[in-house]
């Protein structure tokens, strides 16, 4: 039945008119083959009830679809999906470029790419993936490649940007940067709101009975061509640290600076830090870490020192980005990557079709996700 195949998602918070959203969704369902030629539409009364829109709004979308040959409307009989040979679209199909320098994406990056492609399809956009030789090294001919591919907009993963921002600054098409708060000329940003996920995770540790909870921030070496490598805090460390402190303070637990650490993503350094804290007797019963990668390093460091996780130390990650977290082995915070993809694609679509100034920062939420790396603190004595 057409009723089950016709899926129209409307977002009344968007600046895109409702009739345009109805048109885009139905057109995508037809061109993707979800709606087969000859299939009848529900009545206008049923559609307006289903979508909670007015008849003028629905008719505006159906009239546009009819003008472009996607549907056939017969007075007194109904509306039907037209044969592909009669399609004559008047709207330009937008070409979206997704820039990543990983030839084979894994983990959440692969999942995020899939969500971006799905959202692009919903918005009537064609996707082209631009691959570079390796991560953190955008090629100097990026602008030329974008022009040759006739791209109308570009979305880039944060991992593509740490080496050199200049090629993206020079792009003259609308561009959106994912998970990057660095400001790039002419770009919008879609970032993660880390606060809720980290806050909820620390509050869960407190609920389990932990009162000595440390925080492990992350630092990395920022390599730039022709410049000396500089160590700096990983993006979002400050936001996640503030959420950690808020959770402690709201529970009446004083923040202790000696329980804070900044570590690079290096086995040897993390292992040495855990061992030093263990020998000094200053290792807390729980650690909230910058992300799942840091959580894994801390967990392995604890186990190399003969400590049980979560028996001796509970460890909280962030992001739900590694298989261990996705399988529930590591407690973490899950990022709403579906929302991230939707925000990025809709922003590109909006600027490519309606113009407007860049510089907007859009946020996707996060929420605590339990896992086997946290438990009640071991009783002493």
C-alpha positions as CSV (number, residue, x, y, z in Angstrom):
1,X,0.0,0.0,0.0
2,X,1.2,3.5,-0.8
3,X,0.2,4.7,2.7
4,X,3.0,2.6,4.2
5,X,5.6,3.6,1.6
6,X,4.9,7.3,1.7
7,X,7.1,8.7,4.5
8,X,7.2,12.5,4.7
9,X,9.2,14.0,7.6
10,X,8.5,17.6,8.3
11,X,10.5,19.9,10.6
12,X,8.6,23.0,11.5
13,X,11.7,24.6,13.0
14,X,13.4,24.9,9.6
15,X,13.2,28.0,7.4
16,X,12.3,25.8,4.5
17,X,8.6,26.2,3.7
18,X,6.4,23.1,4.6
19,X,5.2,22.7,1.0
20,X,8.8,22.6,-0.1
21,X,9.6,19.9,2.5
22,X,6.5,17.9,1.3
23,X,7.6,18.2,-2.3
24,X,11.2,17.2,-1.5
25,X,10.2,14.1,0.5
26,X,7.7,12.9,-2.1
27,X,10.0,13.5,-5.0
28,X,12.8,11.6,-3.3
29,X,10.4,8.7,-2.6
30,X,9.5,8.6,-6.3
31,X,13.0,8.9,-7.7
32,X,14.5,6.4,-5.3
33,X,11.9,3.8,-6.3
34,X,10.1,3.7,-2.9
35,X,6.9,4.7,-4.7
36,X,6.4,2.6,-7.9
37,X,4.9,4.1,-11.1
38,X,1.1,3.8,-11.2
39,X,0.7,3.7,-7.4
40,X,-2.2,5.8,-6.1
41,X,-1.8,8.5,-3.5
42,X,-4.0,8.7,-0.4
43,X,-6.8,11.2,-0.6
44,X,-6.0,14.9,0.1
45,X,-8.0,14.7,3.3
46,X,-6.0,11.7,4.5
47,X,-2.7,13.3,3.6
48,X,-3.4,16.6,5.3
49,X,-4.5,14.7,8.4
50,X,-1.4,12.4,8.3
51,X,1.0,15.3,7.8
52,X,-0.9,17.8,9.9
53,X,-0.8,20.5,7.1
54,X,-3.4,22.6,5.3
55,X,-4.9,21.6,1.9
56,X,-3.3,24.7,0.2
57,X,0.1,23.6,1.5
58,X,-0.4,20.0,0.2
59,X,-1.8,21.2,-3.2
60,X,1.2,23.5,-3.7
61,X,3.5,20.6,-3.4
62,X,1.4,18.3,-5.6
63,X,1.0,21.0,-8.3
64,X,4.8,21.3,-8.4
65,X,5.2,17.5,-8.7
66,X,2.6,17.4,-11.4
67,X,4.3,20.2,-13.4
68,X,7.5,18.2,-13.3
69,X,5.8,15.0,-14.3
70,X,6.3,13.0,-11.2
71,X,2.6,12.6,-10.5
72,X,-0.6,12.4,-12.6
73,X,-3.7,14.0,-11.1
74,X,-7.1,13.0,-12.4
75,X,-10.1,15.0,-11.3
76,X,-12.5,13.0,-9.3
77,X,-10.3,9.9,-9.4
78,X,-7.1,10.8,-7.5
79,X,-3.3,11.3,-7.8
80,X,-0.9,8.6,-9.1
81,X,2.8,8.2,-9.5
82,X,3.9,8.8,-13.1
83,X,6.1,6.8,-15.3
84,X,9.9,7.8,-15.3
85,X,9.8,8.6,-19.0
86,X,7.4,11.5,-18.2
87,X,9.6,13.1,-15.5
88,X,10.8,16.6,-16.4
89,X,12.3,18.2,-13.3
90,X,12.7,21.9,-13.3
91,X,14.8,22.0,-10.1
92,X,18.5,21.7,-10.2
93,X,19.9,18.6,-8.4
94,X,22.5,19.8,-6.0
95,X,25.9,18.1,-5.9
96,X,27.3,17.7,-2.4
97,X,31.0,16.9,-1.7
98,X,31.9,15.1,1.5
99,X,35.6,15.4,2.2
100,X,37.5,12.7,4.1
101,X,41.1,11.7,3.8
102,X,40.5,8.1,5.0
103,X,40.2,5.7,2.0
104,X,38.3,3.3,4.2
105,X,36.3,4.8,7.0
106,X,35.7,2.7,10.1
107,X,33.6,2.9,13.2
108,X,31.4,5.9,13.7
109,X,33.0,7.8,10.8
110,X,31.6,5.2,8.4
111,X,28.3,5.4,10.2
112,X,28.3,9.2,10.0
113,X,29.1,9.1,6.3
114,X,26.1,6.8,5.7
115,X,23.8,9.2,7.6
116,X,25.1,12.1,5.6
117,X,24.4,10.3,2.3
118,X,20.9,9.3,3.5
119,X,20.1,12.9,4.5
120,X,21.5,14.2,1.2
121,X,19.2,11.8,-0.7
122,X,16.2,13.0,1.3
123,X,17.1,16.6,0.3
124,X,17.4,15.7,-3.4
125,X,21.2,16.0,-3.5
126,X,23.8,13.8,-5.2
127,X,26.9,12.9,-3.2
128,X,30.5,12.8,-4.3
129,X,33.2,11.7,-1.8
130,X,36.5,13.5,-2.1
131,X,39.4,11.4,-0.9
132,X,42.9,12.5,-0.2
133,X,46.1,10.5,0.2
134,X,45.9,10.2,3.9
135,X,44.4,11.9,7.0
136,X,45.4,15.4,8.2
137,X,46.9,16.3,4.8
138,X,44.4,18.1,2.5
139,X,45.7,18.4,-1.0
140,X,46.5,21.9,-2.3
141,X,44.3,21.3,-5.4
142,X,41.1,20.9,-3.3
143,X,39.5,24.1,-4.8
144,X,40.3,22.8,-8.4
145,X,38.7,19.4,-7.6
146,X,35.6,21.1,-6.2
147,X,35.2,23.2,-9.3
148,X,35.8,20.3,-11.7
149,X,33.2,18.2,-9.8
150,X,30.7,21.1,-10.0
151,X,29.9,20.8,-6.4
152,X,27.3,23.1,-4.8
153,X,28.5,22.6,-1.3
154,X,31.1,20.7,0.8
155,X,30.9,18.9,4.2
156,X,34.2,18.0,5.9
157,X,35.1,15.8,8.8
158,X,37.1,17.4,11.6
159,X,39.9,14.8,11.1
160,X,40.6,16.3,7.6
161,X,41.3,19.8,9.1
162,X,44.0,19.4,11.7
163,X,46.8,19.5,9.2
164,X,45.9,22.6,7.2
165,X,42.8,24.8,7.1
166,X,43.9,26.9,4.2
167,X,42.4,24.8,1.4
168,X,39.0,25.0,3.0
169,X,39.1,28.7,3.6
170,X,39.6,29.3,-0.2
171,X,36.5,27.3,-1.3
172,X,33.8,29.5,-2.7
173,X,30.9,27.1,-2.2
174,X,28.9,26.8,1.0
175,X,30.8,24.5,3.5
176,X,30.1,22.9,6.8
177,X,32.7,21.6,9.2
178,X,31.8,18.7,11.5
179,X,33.0,18.5,15.1
180,X,35.3,21.5,14.7
181,X,34.9,24.7,16.6
182,X,37.8,26.5,14.8
183,X,36.4,29.3,12.7
184,X,37.0,29.0,8.9
185,X,36.1,31.9,6.6
186,X,32.8,31.3,4.9
187,X,32.0,28.1,6.8
188,X,29.3,26.9,9.2
189,X,30.0,24.4,12.0
190,X,28.1,21.5,13.3
191,X,29.5,20.5,16.7
192,X,28.7,18.2,19.6
193,X,27.1,19.6,22.8
194,X,29.1,17.5,25.2
195,X,27.6,18.8,28.4
196,X,24.6,16.6,28.9
197,X,26.4,13.3,28.1
198,X,29.4,14.0,30.4
199,X,27.2,15.4,33.2
200,X,24.9,12.4,33.2
201,X,27.9,10.0,33.1
202,X,29.5,11.6,36.2
203,X,26.2,11.7,38.0
204,X,25.8,8.0,37.4
205,X,29.3,7.4,38.9
206,X,28.1,9.5,41.9
207,X,24.9,7.5,42.2
208,X,26.9,4.3,42.2
209,X,28.7,5.6,45.3
210,X,32.0,7.1,44.0
211,X,33.2,10.2,45.7
212,X,36.8,10.3,44.3
213,X,36.2,10.9,40.6
214,X,39.1,12.2,38.5
215,X,39.0,13.7,35.0
216,X,41.5,12.9,32.2
217,X,41.6,15.6,29.5
218,X,43.4,15.0,26.2
219,X,46.2,16.9,24.4
220,X,47.5,16.3,20.9
221,X,50.3,17.6,18.8
222,X,49.0,19.9,16.1
223,X,51.3,19.5,13.0
224,X,51.2,22.2,10.5
225,X,53.3,22.3,7.2
226,X,56.3,24.4,7.8
227,X,55.5,25.0,11.5
228,X,56.7,23.5,14.7
229,X,54.4,21.0,16.3
230,X,52.5,22.4,19.2
231,X,50.7,20.5,21.9
232,X,47.2,21.8,22.7
233,X,44.1,20.7,24.4
234,X,41.8,18.5,22.3
235,X,38.6,20.2,21.2
236,X,35.7,19.9,23.7
237,X,38.0,19.1,26.6
238,X,37.0,22.4,28.3
239,X,33.3,21.8,27.8
240,X,33.4,18.2,29.1
241,X,35.6,19.3,32.1
242,X,33.1,22.0,33.0
243,X,30.2,19.4,32.8
244,X,32.3,17.1,35.1
245,X,32.8,19.9,37.6
246,X,29.1,20.8,37.5
247,X,28.0,17.3,38.2
248,X,30.3,17.1,41.3
249,X,29.2,20.5,42.6
250,X,25.5,19.7,42.1
251,X,26.1,16.6,44.2
252,X,27.9,18.5,47.0
253,X,31.3,17.1,46.1
254,X,34.2,19.5,46.1
255,X,36.4,19.6,43.0
256,X,40.0,18.5,43.7
257,X,42.6,19.9,41.2
258,X,44.9,17.0,42.0
259,X,42.4,14.6,40.4
260,X,42.7,16.4,37.0
261,X,45.2,15.3,34.3
262,X,45.9,16.2,30.7
263,X,47.4,13.3,28.7
264,X,48.3,12.6,25.1
265,X,46.9,9.6,23.2
266,X,50.1,7.5,24.0
267,X,50.2,4.1,25.7
268,X,53.5,4.7,27.4
269,X,52.6,8.0,28.9
270,X,49.1,6.9,30.1
271,X,50.6,3.7,31.5
272,X,53.3,5.7,33.4
273,X,50.6,8.1,34.8
274,X,48.4,5.3,36.1
275,X,51.4,3.5,37.6
276,X,52.6,6.7,39.3
277,X,49.2,7.4,40.8
278,X,48.8,3.8,41.9
279,X,52.2,3.9,43.7
280,X,51.4,7.2,45.3
281,X,48.0,6.0,46.4
282,X,46.3,8.9,44.6
283,X,44.4,7.0,41.9
284,X,40.7,7.8,42.4
285,X,38.0,5.1,42.4
286,X,36.6,6.5,39.1
287,X,37.9,8.4,36.1
288,X,35.9,10.4,33.6
289,X,37.9,10.7,30.4
290,X,37.9,12.9,27.3
291,X,36.6,10.2,24.9
292,X,36.4,6.5,24.3
293,X,40.0,6.3,22.9
294,X,41.4,7.9,26.1
295,X,39.1,5.6,28.1
296,X,40.6,2.5,26.4
297,X,44.1,3.7,27.1
298,X,43.3,4.3,30.7
299,X,41.6,0.9,31.0
300,X,44.6,-0.9,29.5
301,X,47.0,1.1,31.7
302,X,45.0,0.1,34.8
303,X,45.1,-3.6,33.8
304,X,48.8,-3.5,33.1
305,X,49.2,-2.3,36.7
306,X,47.1,-5.2,38.0
307,X,44.0,-3.2,38.6
308,X,40.6,-4.5,37.8
309,X,38.2,-2.4,35.7
310,X,35.6,-1.7,37.1
311,X,36.5,-3.6,40.3
312,X,39.3,-1.2,41.4
313,X,38.7,1.7,39.0
314,X,35.6,2.7,37.1
315,X,36.3,4.4,33.7
316,X,33.9,6.6,31.7
317,X,34.5,7.4,28.1
318,X,32.7,9.7,25.6
319,X,31.4,9.5,22.1
320,X,30.3,5.9,21.6
321,X,32.9,5.9,18.8
322,X,34.8,2.7,19.4
323,X,33.6,-0.9,19.0
324,X,34.2,-1.5,22.7
325,X,31.8,1.3,23.6
326,X,29.3,0.3,21.0
327,X,29.3,-3.2,22.4
328,X,28.6,-1.9,25.9
329,X,32.1,-2.8,27.3
330,X,32.8,0.9,28.0
331,X,30.4,3.3,29.6
332,X,30.2,6.4,27.4
333,X,28.1,9.2,26.1
334,X,26.3,8.6,22.8
335,X,26.4,11.5,20.3
336,X,23.3,12.1,18.1
337,X,25.0,11.6,14.8
338,X,21.7,11.4,13.0
339,X,20.9,15.0,14.1
340,X,24.5,16.0,13.2
341,X,24.1,14.7,9.6
342,X,20.6,16.3,9.3
343,X,21.8,19.7,10.5
344,X,24.9,19.7,8.2
345,X,23.0,18.7,5.0
346,X,20.1,21.0,5.7
347,X,22.4,23.9,6.3
348,X,24.3,23.2,3.0
349,X,20.9,22.9,1.2
350,X,19.7,26.2,2.6
351,X,22.7,28.2,1.7
352,X,23.1,26.6,-1.7
353,X,19.5,27.4,-2.6
354,X,18.8,30.6,-0.7
355,X,22.2,32.1,0.0
356,X,22.8,33.9,3.3
357,X,25.8,34.6,5.5
358,X,28.0,31.8,6.9
359,X,29.2,31.6,10.5
360,X,26.4,29.6,12.2
361,X,27.3,27.1,14.8
362,X,24.7,24.2,15.1
363,X,24.8,21.6,17.8
364,X,24.0,17.9,18.1
365,X,23.2,16.5,21.6
366,X,24.8,13.7,23.6
367,X,23.4,11.4,26.3
368,X,24.9,9.0,28.8
369,X,25.1,5.3,27.8
370,X,25.9,2.7,30.5
371,X,28.6,0.1,30.0
372,X,30.6,-2.6,31.8
373,X,33.5,-0.3,32.7
374,X,31.7,1.3,35.6
375,X,30.4,-0.2,38.9
376,X,30.1,0.5,42.5
377,X,33.4,1.3,44.2
378,X,35.1,-1.7,45.9
379,X,34.6,-1.7,49.7
380,X,37.7,-1.0,51.7
381,X,38.8,-3.2,54.6
